[in-house]
Amino acid sequence: MRKAFKLENLDCANCAAKMEAGISQLSGVNKATISFMTSKLVIDAEADDAEAFAAIIDAAQQVCTSYEKDCLIKR
């Protein structure tokens, strides 16, 4: 399953790169990309249903806030 999300309050390109690397290492994630210019997060994950994908997004949110406390993934 592949989905795109808008990131709010993404202020640092270096932090975006660290977030991308951290999210890519999450269990069940095949690949994650973040575009700093468009504040867009794309996650390609092995999740088969919406509930499993939601768990991955929750974990991705924790990664994001570990680098930028105000950064939010808009669902």
N, C-alpha and C positions, 0 to 999 in steps of 0.2 A: 504494500500500500504506500502510495506517495502523496503527500499533501504539502501545501504551502501556507505559511502564516506570516502575518505582519508583526514586526517587533516594534514595540513602543519604547521610547526613551533610550534608544541605542545611540550612545554618544562617542564611542571610541572604536576605531577600526582595529586596533590591536586587540582589544577585548573581544570584538566580533570574531577574530581569527581564533582566539583561545576558546570561545564558546563553541565554534564550529568543530574544533578538534575534540573538545570534551563531549559534545553531543554525539559525534561520530563513534566514540568509544562505548557508548551506552549499549547494554545488552539488547539485542533485537534490532538495532539500527544498522542498516547496510551502509548508508551514506547520509551526511547532513551537509548542507551548504548554506552560508549566510552571505548575502550581499549587503555590505555596509551602505552603499549608495542608495539602495531602494528599501533598506531595513526589512528585507525579506528572508525568511527561513524556510528552507525546503528540506523535508525529512523523508527519506525512503527507508521504510522499515518492514520487517517480516511479519508484522501484526496482521492477523486474519480478520479481526473484527474491530469495531469502533471502541469497545471497552479496552482491549489490549493496546490500541493505539493511544488512547487517552492516558494510560499509565506511562507510556513513553513520553508523551508531552509533559506530564507532571514532572518526570525526571529531568527532561530538557529545561523546564522552567527553573529547577533548582540549580542546574549548571549556569544558566544565564544570570540568575541573581547572585551567584557566587562571585561573578566578575563585575556586574553592574547591578546594584541593589534595586534600582528603579526600573530595570528592563523587564517588560512584560510580553509574553506571547499572546497575541490576540487570537482567540478561537472562533 
